[in-house]
Amino acid sequence: MAKTSAKSAKKRKVIVDAVGEAHVTASFNNIIISLTNKKGDVISWSSAGKLGFR
């Protein structure tokens, strides 16, 4: 059997500001929306495929 490790990946801490930008990338197969702060660091992202939209 394969070994499983109990280590979890550390999440990067990003400071959330009151002002930010929304970047939308649309293709024929999917739509990706990324929310960023002023510096351009991604705070959150989601896609239509990830949510099961067809």
PDB file of N, CA, C and O in Angstrom:
ATOM      1  N   MET A   1       0.827  -1.184   0.000  1.00  0.00           N
ATOM      2  CA  MET A   1       0.000   0.000   0.000  1.00  0.00           C
ATOM      3  C   MET A   1       0.870   1.244   0.000  1.00  0.00           C
ATOM      4  O   MET A   1       1.998   1.235   0.492  1.00  0.00           O
ATOM      5  N   ALA A   2       0.330   2.300  -0.553  1.00  0.00           N
ATOM      6  CA  ALA A   2       1.056   3.560  -0.594  1.00  0.00           C
ATOM      7  C   ALA A   2       0.966   4.255   0.757  1.00  0.00           C
ATOM      8  O   ALA A   2      -0.051   4.188   1.447  1.00  0.00           O
ATOM      9  N   LYS A   3       2.043   4.916   1.111  1.00  0.00           N
ATOM     10  CA  LYS A   3       2.057   5.650   2.370  1.00  0.00           C
ATOM     11  C   LYS A   3       1.301   6.960   2.213  1.00  0.00           C
ATOM     12  O   LYS A   3       1.404   7.630   1.185  1.00  0.00           O
ATOM     13  N   THR A   4       0.554   7.312   3.222  1.00  0.00           N
ATOM     14  CA  THR A   4      -0.134   8.601   3.215  1.00  0.00           C
ATOM     15  C   THR A   4       0.471   9.465   4.304  1.00  0.00           C
ATOM     16  O   THR A   4       0.695   9.005   5.423  1.00  0.00           O
ATOM     17  N   SER A   5       0.728  10.693   3.976  1.00  0.00           N
ATOM     18  CA  SER A   5       1.310  11.593   4.964  1.00  0.00           C
ATOM     19  C   SER A   5       0.223  12.472   5.559  1.00  0.00           C
ATOM     20  O   SER A   5      -0.733  12.848   4.880  1.00  0.00           O
ATOM     21  N   ALA A   6       0.381  12.789   6.816  1.00  0.00           N
ATOM     22  CA  ALA A   6      -0.610  13.598   7.522  1.00  0.00           C
ATOM     23  C   ALA A   6      -0.284  15.083   7.427  1.00  0.00           C
ATOM     24  O   ALA A   6      -0.952  15.905   8.054  1.00  0.00           O
ATOM     25  N   LYS A   7       0.741  15.436   6.645  1.00  0.00           N
ATOM     26  CA  LYS A   7       1.114  16.839   6.515  1.00  0.00           C
ATOM     27  C   LYS A   7       0.099  17.571   5.653  1.00  0.00           C
ATOM     28  O   LYS A   7      -0.356  17.054   4.633  1.00  0.00           O
ATOM     29  N   SER A   8      -0.244  18.759   6.066  1.00  0.00           N
ATOM     30  CA  SER A   8      -1.138  19.581   5.260  1.00  0.00           C
ATOM     31  C   SER A   8      -0.351  20.769   4.730  1.00  0.00           C
ATOM     32  O   SER A   8       0.561  21.269   5.389  1.00  0.00           O
ATOM     33  N   ALA A   9      -0.707  21.207   3.556  1.00  0.00           N
ATOM     34  CA  ALA A   9      -0.019  22.331   2.939  1.00  0.00           C
ATOM     35  C   ALA A   9      -0.384  23.617   3.669  1.00  0.00           C
ATOM     36  O   ALA A   9      -1.542  23.835   4.026  1.00  0.00           O
ATOM     37  N   LYS A  10       0.615  24.464   3.886  1.00  0.00           N
ATOM     38  CA  LYS A  10       0.351  25.742   4.540  1.00  0.00           C
ATOM     39  C   LYS A  10      -0.307  26.686   3.555  1.00  0.00           C
ATOM     40  O   LYS A  10       0.114  26.792   2.403  1.00  0.00           O
ATOM     41  N   LYS A  11      -1.333  27.366   4.010  1.00  0.00           N
ATOM     42  CA  LYS A  11      -1.984  28.366   3.174  1.00  0.00           C
ATOM     43  C   LYS A  11      -1.251  29.683   3.333  1.00  0.00           C
ATOM     44  O   LYS A  11      -0.822  30.049   4.427  1.00  0.00           O
ATOM     45  N   ARG A  12      -1.117  30.381   2.227  1.00  0.00           N
ATOM     46  CA  ARG A  12      -0.451  31.672   2.233  1.00  0.00           C
ATOM     47  C   ARG A  12      -1.399  32.726   2.774  1.00  0.00           C
ATOM     48  O   ARG A  12      -2.561  32.776   2.370  1.00  0.00           O
ATOM     49  N   LYS A  13      -0.929  33.559   3.672  1.00  0.00           N
ATOM     50  CA  LYS A  13      -1.748  34.625   4.241  1.00  0.00           C
ATOM     51  C   LYS A  13      -1.705  35.836   3.317  1.00  0.00           C
ATOM     52  O   LYS A  13      -0.628  36.342   3.002  1.00  0.00           O
ATOM     53  N   VAL A  14      -2.874  36.299   2.883  1.00  0.00           N
ATOM     54  CA  VAL A  14      -2.982  37.476   2.035  1.00  0.00           C
ATOM     55  C   VAL A  14      -3.875  38.476   2.748  1.00  0.00           C
ATOM     56  O   VAL A  14      -4.973  38.134   3.188  1.00  0.00           O
ATOM     57  N   ILE A  15      -3.407  39.705   2.862  1.00  0.00           N
ATOM     58  CA  ILE A  15      -4.186  40.747   3.520  1.00  0.00           C
ATOM     59  C   ILE A  15      -5.294  41.200   2.573  1.00  0.00           C
ATOM     60  O   ILE A  15      -5.033  41.574   1.429  1.00  0.00           O
ATOM     61  N   VAL A  16      -6.525  41.162   3.057  1.00  0.00           N
ATOM     62  CA  VAL A  16      -7.679  41.532   2.245  1.00  0.00           C
ATOM     63  C   VAL A  16      -7.989  43.006   2.467  1.00  0.00           C
ATOM     64  O   VAL A  16      -8.273  43.427   3.589  1.00  0.00           O
ATOM     65  N   ASP A  17      -7.931  43.784   1.396  1.00  0.00           N
ATOM     66  CA  ASP A  17      -8.236  45.210   1.453  1.00  0.00           C
ATOM     67  C   ASP A  17      -9.696  45.443   1.085  1.00  0.00           C
ATOM     68  O   ASP A  17     -10.379  44.544   0.595  1.00  0.00           O
ATOM     69  N   ALA A  18     -10.158  46.658   1.327  1.00  0.00           N
ATOM     70  CA  ALA A  18     -11.523  47.019   0.953  1.00  0.00           C
ATOM     71  C   ALA A  18     -11.639  47.247  -0.549  1.00  0.00           C
ATOM     72  O   ALA A  18     -12.737  47.177  -1.101  1.00  0.00           O
ATOM     73  N   VAL A  19     -10.513  47.520  -1.218  1.00  0.00           N
ATOM     74  CA  VAL A  19     -10.503  47.787  -2.654  1.00  0.00           C
ATOM     75  C   VAL A  19      -9.711  46.686  -3.345  1.00  0.00           C
ATOM     76  O   VAL A  19      -8.652  46.283  -2.864  1.00  0.00           O
ATOM     77  N   GLY A  20     -10.221  46.202  -4.470  1.00  0.00           N
ATOM     78  CA  GLY A  20      -9.522  45.162  -5.211  1.00  0.00           C
ATOM     79  C   GLY A  20      -9.991  45.130  -6.652  1.00  0.00           C
ATOM     80  O   GLY A  20     -10.690  46.033  -7.112  1.00  0.00           O
ATOM     81  N   GLU A  21      -9.601  44.083  -7.357  1.00  0.00           N
ATOM     82  CA  GLU A  21      -9.964  43.929  -8.759  1.00  0.00           C
ATOM     83  C   GLU A  21     -10.509  42.528  -8.989  1.00  0.00           C
ATOM     84  O   GLU A  21     -10.146  41.583  -8.288  1.00  0.00           O
ATOM     85  N   ALA A  22     -11.380  42.407  -9.976  1.00  0.00           N
ATOM     86  CA  ALA A  22     -11.894  41.107 -10.400  1.00  0.00           C
ATOM     87  C   ALA A  22     -11.407  40.864 -11.820  1.00  0.00           C
ATOM     88  O   ALA A  22     -11.663  41.670 -12.714  1.00  0.00           O
ATOM     89  N   HIS A  23     -10.708  39.760 -12.028  1.00  0.00           N
ATOM     90  CA  HIS A  23     -10.212  39.386 -13.348  1.00  0.00           C
ATOM     91  C   HIS A  23     -11.047  38.218 -13.851  1.00  0.00           C
ATOM     92  O   HIS A  23     -11.186  37.204 -13.167  1.00  0.00           O
ATOM     93  N   VAL A  24     -11.601  38.364 -15.050  1.00  0.00           N
ATOM     94  CA  VAL A  24     -12.447  37.329 -15.639  1.00  0.00           C
ATOM     95  C   VAL A  24     -11.770  36.817 -16.896  1.00  0.00           C
ATOM     96  O   VAL A  24     -11.455  37.590 -17.801  1.00  0.00           O
ATOM     97  N   THR A  25     -11.546  35.507 -16.950  1.00  0.00           N
ATOM     98  CA  THR A  25     -10.978  34.857 -18.123  1.00  0.00           C
ATOM     99  C   THR A  25     -12.027  33.911 -18.679  1.00  0.00           C
ATOM    100  O   THR A  25     -12.432  32.959 -18.011  1.00  0.00           O
ATOM    101  N   ALA A  26     -12.465  34.174 -19.904  1.00  0.00           N
ATOM    102  CA  ALA A  26     -13.505  33.349 -20.518  1.00  0.00           C
ATOM    103  C   ALA A  26     -12.935  32.642 -21.738  1.00  0.00           C
ATOM    104  O   ALA A  26     -12.273  33.253 -22.577  1.00  0.00           O
ATOM    105  N   SER A  27     -13.203  31.347 -21.822  1.00  0.00           N
ATOM    106  CA  SER A  27     -12.826  30.568 -22.993  1.00  0.00           C
ATOM    107  C   SER A  27     -14.067  29.832 -23.478  1.00  0.00           C
ATOM    108  O   SER A  27     -15.152  30.010 -22.925  1.00  0.00           O
ATOM    109  N   PHE A  28     -13.913  29.013 -24.500  1.00  0.00           N
ATOM    110  CA  PHE A  28     -15.059  28.263 -25.008  1.00  0.00           C
ATOM    111  C   PHE A  28     -15.522  27.208 -24.006  1.00  0.00           C
ATOM    112  O   PHE A  28     -16.696  26.836 -23.997  1.00  0.00           O
ATOM    113  N   ASN A  29     -14.611  26.725 -23.165  1.00  0.00           N
ATOM    114  CA  ASN A  29     -14.941  25.628 -22.267  1.00  0.00           C
ATOM    115  C   ASN A  29     -15.163  26.029 -20.818  1.00  0.00           C
ATOM    116  O   ASN A  29     -15.778  25.269 -20.069  1.00  0.00           O
ATOM    117  N   ASN A  30     -14.684  27.198 -20.393  1.00  0.00           N
ATOM    118  CA  ASN A  30     -14.727  27.518 -18.974  1.00  0.00           C
ATOM    119  C   ASN A  30     -14.658  29.027 -18.756  1.00  0.00           C
ATOM    120  O   ASN A  30     -14.245  29.775 -19.642  1.00  0.00           O
ATOM    121  N   ILE A  31     -15.062  29.457 -17.579  1.00  0.00           N
ATOM    122  CA  ILE A  31     -14.935  30.848 -17.141  1.00  0.00           C
ATOM    123  C   ILE A  31     -14.230  30.823 -15.794  1.00  0.00           C
ATOM    124  O   ILE A  31     -14.656  30.109 -14.886  1.00  0.00           O
ATOM    125  N   ILE A  32     -13.156  31.596 -15.654  1.00  0.00           N
ATOM    126  CA  ILE A  32     -12.399  31.660 -14.407  1.00  0.00           C
ATOM    127  C   ILE A  32     -12.450  33.091 -13.897  1.00  0.00           C
ATOM    128  O   ILE A  32     -12.163  34.031 -14.638  1.00  0.00           O
ATOM    129  N   ILE A  33     -12.818  33.255 -12.624  1.00  0.00           N
ATOM    130  CA  ILE A  33     -12.889  34.572 -11.995  1.00  0.00           C
ATOM    131  C   ILE A  33     -11.901  34.590 -10.840  1.00  0.00           C
ATOM    132  O   ILE A  33     -11.949  33.726  -9.965  1.00  0.00           O
ATOM    133  N   SER A  34     -10.996  35.580 -10.834  1.00  0.00           N
ATOM    134  CA  SER A  34     -10.012  35.737  -9.766  1.00  0.00           C
ATOM    135  C   SER A  34     -10.214  37.089  -9.107  1.00  0.00           C
ATOM    136  O   SER A  34     -10.332  38.105  -9.791  1.00  0.00           O
ATOM    137  N   LEU A  35     -10.255  37.108  -7.776  1.00  0.00           N
ATOM    138  CA  LEU A  35     -10.340  38.353  -7.022  1.00  0.00           C
ATOM    139  C   LEU A  35      -8.956  38.656  -6.470  1.00  0.00           C
ATOM    140  O   LEU A  35      -8.353  37.814  -5.803  1.00  0.00           O
ATOM    141  N   THR A  36      -8.444  39.867  -6.747  1.00  0.00           N
ATOM    142  CA  THR A  36      -7.098  40.237  -6.335  1.00  0.00           C
ATOM    143  C   THR A  36      -7.127  41.515  -5.515  1.00  0.00           C
ATOM    144  O   THR A  36      -8.086  42.286  -5.575  1.00  0.00           O
ATOM    145  N   ASN A  37      -6.050  41.733  -4.739  1.00  0.00           N
ATOM    146  CA  ASN A  37      -5.912  42.999  -4.025  1.00  0.00           C
ATOM    147  C   ASN A  37      -5.171  43.985  -4.921  1.00  0.00           C
ATOM    148  O   ASN A  37      -4.917  43.684  -6.087  1.00  0.00           O
ATOM    149  N   LYS A  38      -4.822  45.153  -4.399  1.00  0.00           N
ATOM    150  CA  LYS A  38      -4.173  46.189  -5.216  1.00  0.00           C
ATOM    151  C   LYS A  38      -2.820  45.746  -5.767  1.00  0.00           C
ATOM    152  O   LYS A  38      -2.433  46.149  -6.864  1.00  0.00           O
ATOM    153  N   LYS A  39      -2.100  44.914  -5.006  1.00  0.00           N
ATOM    154  CA  LYS A  39      -0.782  44.454  -5.443  1.00  0.00           C
ATOM    155  C   LYS A  39      -0.872  43.396  -6.530  1.00  0.00           C
ATOM    156  O   LYS A  39       0.116  43.139  -7.218  1.00  0.00           O
ATOM    157  N   GLY A  40      -2.035  42.777  -6.701  1.00  0.00           N
ATOM    158  CA  GLY A  40      -2.198  41.736  -7.698  1.00  0.00           C
ATOM    159  C   GLY A  40      -2.156  40.334  -7.124  1.00  0.00           C
ATOM    160  O   GLY A  40      -2.195  39.360  -7.875  1.00  0.00           O
ATOM    161  N   ASP A  41      -2.078  40.212  -5.795  1.00  0.00           N
ATOM    162  CA  ASP A  41      -2.089  38.899  -5.149  1.00  0.00           C
ATOM    163  C   ASP A  41      -3.505  38.336  -5.178  1.00  0.00           C
ATOM    164  O   ASP A  41      -4.456  39.031  -4.821  1.00  0.00           O
ATOM    165  N   VAL A  42      -3.647  37.093  -5.597  1.00  0.00           N
ATOM    166  CA  VAL A  42      -4.966  36.469  -5.689  1.00  0.00           C
ATOM    167  C   VAL A  42      -5.484  36.172  -4.289  1.00  0.00           C
ATOM    168  O   VAL A  42      -4.825  35.494  -3.501  1.00  0.00           O
ATOM    169  N   ILE A  43      -6.670  36.686  -3.990  1.00  0.00           N
ATOM    170  CA  ILE A  43      -7.320  36.439  -2.705  1.00  0.00           C
ATOM    171  C   ILE A  43      -8.191  35.197  -2.809  1.00  0.00           C
ATOM    172  O   ILE A  43      -8.174  34.339  -1.927  1.00  0.00           O
ATOM    173  N   SER A  44      -8.951  35.109  -3.893  1.00  0.00           N
ATOM    174  CA  SER A  44      -9.844  33.979  -4.099  1.00  0.00           C
ATOM    175  C   SER A  44     -10.061  33.791  -5.590  1.00  0.00           C
ATOM    176  O   SER A  44      -9.957  34.743  -6.363  1.00  0.00           O
ATOM    177  N   TRP A  45     -10.365  32.555  -5.996  1.00  0.00           N
ATOM    178  CA  TRP A  45     -10.674  32.295  -7.390  1.00  0.00           C
ATOM    179  C   TRP A  45     -11.692  31.176  -7.461  1.00  0.00           C
ATOM    180  O   TRP A  45     -11.839  30.385  -6.529  1.00  0.00           O
ATOM    181  N   SER A  46     -12.388  31.124  -8.576  1.00  0.00           N
ATOM    182  CA  SER A  46     -13.348  30.057  -8.813  1.00  0.00           C
ATOM    183  C   SER A  46     -13.568  29.940 -10.311  1.00  0.00           C
ATOM    184  O   SER A  46     -13.259  30.851 -11.079  1.00  0.00           O
ATOM    185  N   SER A  47     -14.107  28.801 -10.705  1.00  0.00           N
ATOM    186  CA  SER A  47     -14.403  28.595 -12.116  1.00  0.00           C
ATOM    187  C   SER A  47     -15.746  27.897 -12.243  1.00  0.00           C
ATOM    188  O   SER A  47     -16.223  27.260 -11.304  1.00  0.00           O
ATOM    189  N   ALA A  48     -16.343  28.025 -13.411  1.00  0.00           N
ATOM    190  CA  ALA A  48     -17.632  27.390 -13.655  1.00  0.00           C
ATOM    191  C   ALA A  48     -17.486  25.873 -13.629  1.00  0.00           C
ATOM    192  O   ALA A  48     -18.379  25.177 -13.145  1.00  0.00           O
ATOM    193  N   GLY A  49     -16.386  25.355 -14.139  1.00  0.00           N
ATOM    194  CA  GLY A  49     -16.155  23.914 -14.127  1.00  0.00           C
ATOM    195  C   GLY A  49     -15.992  23.363 -12.724  1.00  0.00           C
ATOM    196  O   GLY A  49     -16.429  22.248 -12.440  1.00  0.00           O
ATOM    197  N   LYS A  50     -15.366  24.135 -11.839  1.00  0.00           N
ATOM    198  CA  LYS A  50     -15.171  23.716 -10.453  1.00  0.00           C
ATOM    199  C   LYS A  50     -16.505  23.600  -9.720  1.00  0.00           C
ATOM    200  O   LYS A  50     -16.666  22.750  -8.844  1.00  0.00           O
ATOM    201  N   LEU A  51     -17.461  24.456 -10.080  1.00  0.00           N
ATOM    202  CA  LEU A  51     -18.766  24.456  -9.429  1.00  0.00           C
ATOM    203  C   LEU A  51     -19.752  23.489 -10.073  1.00  0.00           C
ATOM    204  O   LEU A  51     -20.874  23.341  -9.589  1.00  0.00           O
ATOM    205  N   GLY A  52     -19.349  22.829 -11.158  1.00  0.00           N
ATOM    206  CA  GLY A  52     -20.205  21.836 -11.791  1.00  0.00           C
ATOM    207  C   GLY A  52     -21.179  22.394 -12.807  1.00  0.00           C
ATOM    208  O   GLY A  52     -22.105  21.695 -13.218  1.00  0.00           O
ATOM    209  N   PHE A  53     -20.992  23.640 -13.221  1.00  0.00           N
ATOM    210  CA  PHE A  53     -21.883  24.237 -14.218  1.00  0.00           C
ATOM    211  C   PHE A  53     -21.603  23.626 -15.583  1.00  0.00           C
ATOM    212  O   PHE A  53     -20.446  23.500 -15.985  1.00  0.00           O
ATOM    213  N   ARG A  54     -22.655  23.249 -16.294  1.00  0.00           N
ATOM    214  CA  ARG A  54     -22.488  22.683 -17.644  1.00  0.00           C
ATOM    215  C   ARG A  54     -23.441  23.330 -18.600  1.00  0.00           C
ATOM    216  O   ARG A  54     -23.454  22.990 -19.783  1.00  0.00           O
TER     217      ARG A  54
END
